[in-house]
Amino acid sequence: MRALLSLLCAAFVAASPLEPRDTITSTVNLGNNTGSPEHLASGFIYGLPDTQNQIPDHFYTDIGFNYARAGGAQVPAPGRGWIWGLAEYKVRFASALSNYRTARKYNADFIFLIHDLWGADGTQNSTAPYPGDNGDWTSWDDYLTQWISDVNANKITDGLSVDIWNEPDLTYFWNAPQAQYIQMWGRTYHRLRQELSTVKLIGPAFAGQPDPTNDWWTTFLSFIASNSSVPDQYVWHMESGGGDMEGAYGALVGMLQTYKLPIKPLNIDEYATWPEQVPAGSAWWISQLERVNAHGLRGNWLSGWQLHDFMASLVSKAYANGPDYSPTGGCYYPNGDYQVYQYYNLNMTGYRVGTSPSGDLKLDTFATVGKDMVRVLTGVRITTGTWQITINDLSAVGLPTSGSLNIHTWGFPFTNHWGEVDVPNDLGWVSHTYSGNSVTFPVFQTDTSTAYAFEFDVV
C-alpha cells in the first residue's frame, strides 16, 4: 500500500502544447520527438572550489555538468577586485581562472562575471565606483585592458562567454543610472567583440524576466537594435519565485519582433530560489528549461567560501554548515537534490518528447524515450496537493492502444541541503488499466520536496 500511495503521489506528465491544459494535469506526448537530450539544466553559478580536483570527478560527470559561471566574488580580503587595486584584482582573477580550468576539465562552458572581478559583487561599500562615473571611463578601460591581456596570456578563450554585467536592474550590483549602464554595454560589447572575437558576449542578465512594461528590458532592446550590440545569448534570471519559462520566453519573442531583433539561444544563468533547490523544485525547473530549449545554471544562495564550494548546494561534506567548516576539506557526499540531476543525466537518454505543465503551473514533467524505457521526471513546485499525469500516444513507442501498463516509480527524497542521500527510493511497480491510446494516473504530493520518476518498458 505504501508503494502504491507513493507511486500515485507523483504521477504527472505532459502533452502537446496545442492541447488545452487541464488545471491539475501535466501531459506527455510520446509522438512528439523534440530532439536529443542535452541536459540543458546541468549547470550552476560558482560552487567550484578554488582548489583544483577538490571535489571528485564523478560528482561532476554523473550529473552531466556542462556550464559554470564565476568571477572571483566574495573571496576574503585582500581579494576585493579591481576597484581596490591591481593586487586585489589578481586574487579574484586567480579564483576565476581556477574555476575556468575546473569547468573545462569536464568540457563545460564558462561564463566570466567581469562585474565580480571589477568588485561589484554585492559586498562593495556605498561609495564604490562604477564604470563611467561622472563620464570618466578611464578606470573601466584600463580594467578591460588588464583583463583582456590576462585572458590571452592564460589562453582561456575556449568555451568562454562574458556576462557584460550581472543584474544591473538591481542596485545591489549596479548603483548608477540606467543610461550609464546602457553606455557601458555598448562600449564593452564592441571592444570585446573586436579584441576577443571568438568569445561569446551574453546578456543582459537582468534579475527581472522579459516584460514589455519593464523599462530595463525595453530600453536595452531598443539600444542594442540601434547600436548593433546584440548578445550571442539572451540571458535573464528566474529567481523571483514566480513566473514560468513559456510566459517569459513568449514575452521576449514579442519584444524581439517589436524591435526587429533576431532570435538567439537562451541562457537562464541563475534559476531557482533557495526553497526551490530541493528535488521537487529541481525537477520542475528542469522541465521548464527543457521545454523552451534554454540552458540553465542553478542559482547559488551561499556566501563567502561556501559560495565556492558544494556545487551550488548539490553536494555536502563533514562539518559543511558548522563552525568547523573547512573550504579545502574533502569527503563529499550527494544530497537528495543531486540524485535528481544524476538521474536526469544518466537515465534520461534516447530522445526527448513534448510535455506541458498542469494548467495551474504547479506540476511539470520532462520525458524521454530510450531504447529500453520511457522515463518521466516529475516535480511539483514546492507545495502539496493532488494532480495527475496523462501520457498520450502510447502506440508511438510500440504499445497497444488499450490494455494495462506497468509503471515503475522512483522517489527522490530530501533531508536538508546538507543531508546525505545516496540513492533514490525504489517505490516498486503498479499496473494501470488504460484505453484510447493514453494512460492517466494521480499524484498525491504529500510533502513539498520529493520528486518522482516514472518508467515503463517500450516495445
C-alpha positions in Angstrom: 0.0 0.0 0.0 2.8 2.4 0.9 4.5 1.8 -2.5 1.2 2.3 -4.3 0.5 5.6 -2.5 4.0 6.8 -3.2 3.6 5.9 -6.9 0.3 7.7 -7.1 1.7 10.5 -5.2 3.8 11.6 -8.0 2.1 10.9 -11.4 2.2 13.8 -13.8 3.3 14.0 -17.5 2.9 16.4 -20.4 1.1 16.7 -23.7 1.3 18.7 -26.8 1.4 22.5 -26.2 -1.5 22.7 -28.7 -3.9 20.8 -26.4 -5.9 22.7 -23.7 -4.4 22.5 -20.3 -6.3 20.9 -17.5 -5.8 22.7 -14.2 -4.3 19.7 -12.5 -2.9 17.6 -15.4 0.5 17.6 -16.8 0.7 15.8 -20.1 3.3 13.9 -22.1 3.0 13.3 -25.9 5.1 10.3 -26.8 4.6 11.0 -30.5 6.3 14.4 -30.3 10.1 13.9 -30.7 11.8 17.2 -29.6 15.4 16.1 -30.1 18.3 14.5 -28.3 18.8 15.2 -24.6 21.5 17.7 -23.8 20.8 18.0 -20.1 20.4 21.8 -20.5 19.8 22.4 -16.8 23.0 20.8 -15.6 25.0 24.0 -14.8 25.5 26.2 -11.8 26.9 29.5 -10.7 30.0 29.4 -8.5 30.1 26.2 -6.4 33.5 25.2 -7.7 36.3 25.1 -5.1 39.3 27.2 -6.0 41.5 24.2 -5.2 41.7 22.0 -8.2 40.3 18.5 -8.0 38.9 19.0 -4.5 35.5 17.5 -5.4 36.0 14.1 -7.0 35.4 13.8 -10.7 32.3 11.6 -10.6 30.2 14.2 -8.9 30.6 16.4 -12.0 30.4 13.7 -14.7 27.4 11.9 -13.2 25.2 14.9 -13.4 26.4 15.9 -16.9 27.9 19.2 -15.6 28.1 21.5 -18.7 28.0 25.2 -17.6 29.8 27.2 -15.0 29.7 30.9 -14.1 32.1 32.7 -11.8 34.4 35.8 -11.4 36.1 35.6 -8.0 33.3 37.0 -5.9 33.5 37.1 -2.1 37.0 35.8 -1.7 38.3 37.3 1.5 40.4 40.4 1.5 42.9 41.1 0.1 40.8 40.0 -2.9 38.1 42.6 -3.4 38.6 43.2 -7.1 39.9 45.9 -9.4 38.4 48.9 -7.6 40.6 48.1 -4.7 43.8 47.9 -6.7 45.7 45.6 -9.0 46.8 43.2 -6.2 43.2 42.6 -5.1 42.2 42.1 -8.7 44.8 39.4 -9.2 43.4 37.4 -6.3 39.9 37.4 -7.8 41.3 36.6 -11.2 43.2 33.6 -9.8 40.0 32.3 -8.3 38.1 32.7 -11.6 41.0 31.1 -13.6 40.9 28.0 -11.3 37.2 27.7 -11.8 37.5 28.1 -15.5 40.1 25.3 -15.6 37.8 23.0 -13.5 34.9 23.7 -15.9 36.9 22.9 -19.0 38.2 19.7 -17.4 34.7 18.4 -17.9 34.2 20.2 -21.2 31.8 22.6 -19.5 31.4 26.1 -20.9 32.4 29.0 -18.6 30.7 32.4 -18.1 33.1 35.0 -16.8 31.5 37.5 -14.4 33.5 40.6 -15.1 31.4 42.7 -12.7 32.6 40.5 -9.8 36.2 40.8 -10.9 35.7 44.6 -11.0 34.5 44.4 -7.4 30.7 44.9 -7.7 29.7 41.6 -6.2 27.2 43.0 -3.7 29.8 43.3 -0.9 31.1 46.6 -2.2 30.6 49.7 0.0 28.2 52.5 -0.7 30.9 54.7 -2.3 32.2 52.0 -4.6 32.8 53.3 -8.2 31.0 52.1 -11.3 32.2 52.2 -14.9 31.7 55.6 -16.4 31.0 57.5 -13.1 30.9 61.3 -13.9 31.6 60.5 -17.5 35.0 59.1 -16.8 35.7 55.7 -18.4 39.4 55.6 -17.7 39.4 53.0 -15.0 37.0 50.7 -16.8 39.0 51.0 -20.0 42.2 50.2 -18.0 40.4 47.3 -16.3 39.4 45.8 -19.7 42.9 46.2 -21.0 44.2 44.2 -18.0 41.5 41.6 -18.2 41.9 41.0 -22.0 45.7 40.7 -21.5 45.2 38.1 -18.7 42.7 36.2 -20.7 45.1 35.9 -23.7 48.1 35.2 -21.5 46.3 32.3 -19.8 44.7 31.1 -23.1 41.2 30.9 -21.6 39.1 31.8 -24.6 38.0 28.3 -25.4 34.4 27.7 -24.2 34.4 31.3 -22.7 31.4 33.6 -22.5 31.2 37.0 -20.9 28.2 38.3 -18.9 28.9 42.0 -19.5 27.2 42.9 -16.2 25.1 40.9 -13.7 21.7 42.1 -12.7 22.1 45.8 -13.4 18.4 46.3 -12.8 19.2 45.7 -9.0 21.1 48.5 -7.2 22.7 45.7 -5.3 25.0 45.2 -8.3 24.6 48.5 -10.3 24.0 51.6 -8.2 24.3 54.1 -11.0 22.0 55.5 -13.7 20.4 53.2 -16.2 21.7 55.4 -19.0 25.3 54.8 -17.7 24.7 51.0 -17.8 23.5 51.3 -21.4 26.6 53.2 -22.4 28.8 50.7 -20.6 27.1 47.8 -22.5 27.8 49.4 -25.9 31.4 50.4 -25.2 32.2 47.0 -23.7 30.5 44.9 -26.3 32.2 46.5 -29.2 35.6 46.4 -27.6 35.4 42.8 -26.6 33.9 41.8 -30.0 37.0 43.4 -31.7 39.7 42.1 -29.3 38.2 38.7 -28.3 36.3 37.8 -31.4 35.8 34.1 -30.5 34.3 34.8 -27.1 30.5 34.8 -26.7 29.1 38.1 -25.3 25.8 37.4 -23.5 23.3 39.4 -21.6 21.6 41.4 -20.3 21.4 39.0 -17.2 18.6 41.0 -15.7 17.0 39.9 -12.4 13.6 40.6 -14.0 12.2 38.4 -16.7 11.2 39.8 -20.1 8.2 42.1 -19.9 7.1 44.7 -22.3 6.2 47.0 -19.4 9.7 46.7 -17.9 11.7 49.8 -18.7 15.1 48.0 -18.3 14.1 45.5 -21.0 12.6 47.9 -23.5 15.5 50.4 -23.1 18.0 47.6 -23.5 16.4 46.0 -26.6 15.9 49.4 -28.3 19.6 50.3 -27.7 21.1 47.0 -28.9 19.0 47.3 -32.1 20.4 50.7 -32.8 23.9 50.0 -31.6 24.5 46.7 -33.3 25.4 45.1 -30.0 23.0 42.1 -30.0 24.2 39.4 -27.5 25.1 35.9 -28.6 22.6 34.5 -26.0 19.7 36.3 -24.4 20.2 35.9 -20.6 18.0 36.6 -17.6 17.4 35.1 -14.2 14.4 33.2 -12.8 14.9 33.5 -9.1 11.9 35.6 -8.0 9.8 32.6 -7.0 7.2 33.5 -9.7 6.7 33.2 -13.4 7.2 30.4 -15.9 9.6 29.9 -18.8 6.9 29.7 -21.6 5.4 33.0 -20.4 8.8 34.7 -20.1 10.0 33.4 -23.5 6.8 34.4 -25.2 7.2 37.9 -23.9 10.8 38.0 -25.2 9.8 36.9 -28.6 7.1 39.5 -28.8 9.6 42.2 -27.9 12.2 41.0 -30.3 9.6 41.3 -33.0 8.8 44.8 -31.9 12.5 45.9 -32.1 13.2 43.8 -35.2 15.9 41.8 -33.3 17.0 38.2 -34.1 16.1 35.1 -32.1 19.1 33.9 -30.2 19.8 30.9 -27.9 18.6 31.3 -24.3 20.6 31.0 -21.1 18.9 31.3 -17.7 22.2 31.5 -15.9 20.6 31.7 -12.5 17.4 29.8 -11.7 15.5 28.6 -8.6 15.2 30.2 -5.2 16.8 28.6 -2.1 13.5 26.8 -1.1 13.2 25.5 -4.7 16.6 23.8 -4.5 15.0 20.6 -3.5 14.2 17.5 -5.6 10.7 18.6 -6.5 11.7 22.1 -7.3 14.7 21.0 -9.4 12.5 18.6 -11.4 10.0 21.4 -12.0 12.8 23.7 -13.3 14.4 21.1 -15.4 11.1 20.6 -17.2 10.6 24.3 -17.6 14.0 24.9 -19.1 13.9 21.9 -21.4 10.6 22.9 -22.9 12.0 26.2 -24.3 15.5 24.7 -25.0 17.2 27.1 -22.6 20.5 26.4 -20.9 20.1 26.8 -17.1 22.5 27.3 -14.2 21.4 26.8 -10.7 21.5 29.9 -8.5 23.8 29.9 -5.5 22.5 31.2 -2.2 25.6 30.6 -0.1 28.2 33.2 0.7 31.9 33.5 1.5 34.0 30.4 0.9 30.8 28.3 0.9 29.9 30.1 -2.3 33.0 28.5 -3.8 32.0 25.0 -2.7 29.2 22.4 -2.7 28.4 22.7 -6.5 25.6 25.2 -5.7 24.2 23.0 -2.9 24.2 19.7 -4.8 26.8 18.1 -2.5 27.9 18.4 1.1 30.6 17.1 3.4 31.5 16.8 7.0 31.2 20.0 9.1 29.7 21.6 6.0 27.5 24.1 7.8 29.1 24.4 11.2 32.0 26.2 12.9 34.5 23.6 11.8 33.7 24.0 8.1 36.9 24.0 6.0 36.9 25.4 2.5 39.6 22.9 1.5 38.1 19.9 3.3 37.1 16.8 1.4 34.9 13.7 1.9 32.0 14.9 -0.2 28.6 13.1 -0.4 25.5 13.8 -2.5 22.2 15.3 -1.2 18.7 14.5 -2.3 18.8 17.2 -5.0 21.9 15.7 -6.5 20.1 12.4 -7.1 17.6 14.2 -9.4 20.4 15.6 -11.6 22.2 12.3 -11.7 19.0 10.5 -12.9 18.4 13.3 -15.4 21.8 12.8 -16.9 22.5 9.1 -16.7 19.0 7.6 -17.1 17.1 10.0 -19.4 18.6 9.0 -22.7 17.3 8.4 -26.2 15.1 11.4 -27.3 13.0 14.0 -25.6 9.3 14.2 -26.1 6.9 17.1 -25.7 5.3 17.8 -22.4 3.1 20.5 -20.9 2.7 21.6 -17.3 -0.6 21.5 -15.4 -2.8 24.5 -16.0 -2.1 25.9 -12.5 1.7 25.6 -13.3 2.3 23.7 -10.1 3.1 20.3 -11.7 5.6 19.8 -14.5 7.3 16.9 -16.3 10.3 16.2 -18.5 10.2 12.9 -20.5 12.5 10.9 -22.7 12.1 7.7 -24.8 15.2 5.4 -24.5 15.9 2.1 -26.2 14.6 0.3 -23.1 12.1 2.6 -21.3 10.0 5.8 -21.3 11.1 7.9 -18.4 9.1 10.8 -16.9 10.8 13.1 -14.3 8.1 14.9 -12.3 8.1 17.8 -9.8 5.6 19.9 -8.0 6.7 23.5 -7.4 7.1 23.5 -3.6 3.5 22.8 -2.5 1.2 19.9 -1.6 -1.9 18.6 -3.1 -3.3 16.3 -5.8 -2.5 16.4 -9.5 -2.4 13.9 -12.3 -0.3 12.9 -15.3 -1.7 11.9 -18.7 0.6 10.1 -21.2 -0.7 10.3 -24.7 0.2 8.4 -27.9 1.4 5.2 -26.3 1.4 3.4 -29.7 4.3 5.7 -30.7 6.6 3.5 -28.6 5.0 0.3 -29.7 2.4 -0.2 -27.0 -1.2 -1.2 -27.8 -3.9 1.5 -27.7 -5.6 -0.2 -24.7 -4.7 -2.7 -22.0 -2.6 -2.5 -18.8 0.6 -0.7 -18.3 3.1 -1.5 -15.5 4.8 1.7 -14.3 7.9 1.7 -12.1 8.3 4.6 -9.7 11.4 6.2 -8.1 11.1 8.7 -5.3 13.8 11.4 -4.7 13.7 12.3 -1.0 15.2 15.3 0.7 16.5 15.6 4.2 18.0 19.1 4.0 20.6 20.9 1.9 23.4 19.4 3.9 22.0 15.9 4.4 23.3 12.8 2.6 21.1 10.9 0.2 23.0 8.1 -1.7 20.2 6.7 -3.8 16.6 7.4 -4.7 13.9 5.2 -3.2 12.6 2.3 -5.3 8.8 2.5 -4.9 8.0 -0.5 -6.9 5.7 -1.3 -9.9 2.0 -0.7 -10.2 -0.3 -1.8 -13.1 -2.6 0.8 -14.7 -5.5 -0.1 -17.0 -5.9 2.3 -19.9 -7.8 2.9 -23.2 -7.8 5.4 -26.0 -4.1 5.3 -26.5 -3.4 7.2 -23.3 -2.9 6.5 -19.6 -3.7 8.8 -16.7 -2.8 8.4 -13.0 -3.0 10.7 -10.0 -0.3 12.3 -8.0 -0.7 12.9 -4.3 2.1 15.3 -3.3 2.2 15.0 0.4 5.3 17.0 1.0 7.0 20.0 -0.7 10.3 18.4 -1.6 10.0 14.9 -3.0 10.4 14.5 -6.8 9.4 11.3 -8.7 10.4 9.5 -11.9 8.0 7.1 -13.7 9.3 4.4 -16.0 7.7 1.8 -18.3 9.0 -0.5 -21.0 8.9 0.2 -24.7 8.3 -2.5 -27.2 
